[in-house]
């Protein structure tokens, strides 16, 4: 699928699962601005599900270092690639059972997002 189509679909699918986009980094634009180089279309979306983020911060105040959940969309060969962070893997760095349980729930929602597009 075209880049813009995938990006739009992922944003809508994230919204359906309770996520909003806190940040959008246009890597192509930044590389052009800061380095003067042309680069393929590549965006990093910072997705947040507020109820889960709230619970995570209550369980571990420093967890903000690992938030929000990053989603990347970029041009690859003749198509578009999509990748979504795996919260269960990311949260393994923090030894906190509550976070582990939250990560499982969030990852299930993100897997639904990914599966709905690919």
C-alpha positions as CSV (number, residue, x, y, z in Angstrom):
1,X,0.0,0.0,0.0
2,X,1.1,3.6,-0.5
3,X,2.8,5.3,2.5
4,X,0.0,7.8,3.2
5,X,-2.6,5.1,3.1
6,X,-0.7,3.0,5.7
7,X,-0.1,6.0,7.9
8,X,-3.8,7.0,7.8
9,X,-5.0,3.4,8.4
10,X,-2.6,3.0,11.4
11,X,-3.8,6.3,13.0
12,X,-7.4,5.2,12.6
13,X,-6.7,1.7,13.9
14,X,-4.9,3.1,16.9
15,X,-7.8,5.4,17.7
16,X,-10.2,2.5,17.6
17,X,-8.0,0.8,20.3
18,X,-8.0,3.9,22.5
19,X,-4.7,5.4,21.4
20,X,-4.1,9.0,20.4
21,X,-1.0,10.3,18.6
22,X,1.0,12.5,21.0
23,X,3.9,13.1,18.6
24,X,4.6,12.7,15.0
25,X,8.2,13.0,13.8
26,X,8.7,13.4,10.1
27,X,12.3,12.0,9.8
28,X,12.5,12.8,6.1
29,X,11.7,16.5,6.9
30,X,14.2,16.6,9.8
31,X,17.0,15.1,7.8
32,X,16.4,17.6,5.0
33,X,16.3,20.5,7.5
34,X,19.2,19.5,9.8
35,X,21.5,17.6,7.4
36,X,20.5,18.9,4.0
37,X,19.9,15.3,2.7
38,X,17.0,13.7,0.9
39,X,15.6,10.6,2.6
40,X,12.7,8.3,2.0
41,X,9.3,8.9,3.7
42,X,9.7,7.8,7.3
43,X,7.5,8.9,10.3
44,X,7.7,8.0,14.0
45,X,4.3,8.2,15.7
46,X,4.2,8.4,19.5
47,X,0.9,6.6,20.4
48,X,-0.6,6.9,23.9
49,X,-3.5,5.1,25.5
50,X,-4.2,7.5,28.5
51,X,-5.8,5.1,30.9
52,X,-2.9,2.6,30.5
53,X,-0.3,5.4,30.6
54,X,-1.8,6.6,33.9
55,X,-1.7,3.2,35.4
56,X,1.8,2.6,34.3
57,X,3.1,5.9,35.8
58,X,1.3,5.1,39.1
59,X,3.1,1.8,39.1
60,X,6.5,3.1,38.2
61,X,7.1,6.9,38.0
62,X,10.2,6.5,35.8
63,X,8.3,4.6,33.2
64,X,7.9,7.8,31.2
65,X,11.3,7.1,29.8
66,X,9.7,4.3,27.8
67,X,6.5,6.1,26.8
68,X,4.8,6.6,24.4
69,X,4.5,3.5,22.3
70,X,6.3,4.2,19.1
71,X,4.9,3.2,15.7
72,X,7.0,3.6,12.5
73,X,5.8,3.9,9.0
74,X,8.3,4.1,6.2
75,X,8.9,3.5,2.5
76,X,10.6,0.3,1.7
77,X,11.4,-1.0,-1.8
78,X,8.2,-0.5,-3.8
79,X,5.9,-0.5,-0.7
80,X,5.5,0.6,2.8
81,X,6.7,-0.9,6.1
82,X,5.0,-0.7,9.4
83,X,6.5,-1.6,12.8
84,X,5.1,-1.3,16.3
85,X,7.0,-1.6,19.6
86,X,6.3,-4.7,21.7
87,X,5.5,-3.3,25.2
88,X,6.1,-6.7,26.9
89,X,9.7,-6.7,25.6
90,X,10.3,-3.0,26.5
91,X,8.9,-3.5,30.0
92,X,11.2,-6.4,30.8
93,X,13.8,-3.8,31.6
94,X,11.7,-2.8,34.6
95,X,11.1,-5.5,37.2
96,X,7.5,-4.6,38.1
97,X,4.7,-7.1,37.9
98,X,2.0,-4.5,37.5
99,X,3.8,-3.1,34.5
100,X,4.2,-6.6,33.0
101,X,0.4,-7.1,33.2
102,X,-0.3,-3.7,31.7
103,X,2.2,-4.4,28.9
104,X,0.4,-7.6,28.0
105,X,-2.9,-5.7,27.6
106,X,-1.3,-2.8,25.6
107,X,0.5,-5.3,23.4
108,X,-2.7,-7.1,22.6
109,X,-4.3,-3.9,21.5
110,X,-1.3,-3.0,19.4
111,X,-1.3,-6.5,17.8
112,X,-4.9,-5.8,16.7
113,X,-3.8,-2.5,15.1
114,X,-1.0,-4.3,13.3
115,X,-3.1,-7.2,12.1
116,X,-5.9,-4.9,10.9
117,X,-3.4,-3.3,8.4
118,X,-1.1,-6.0,7.2
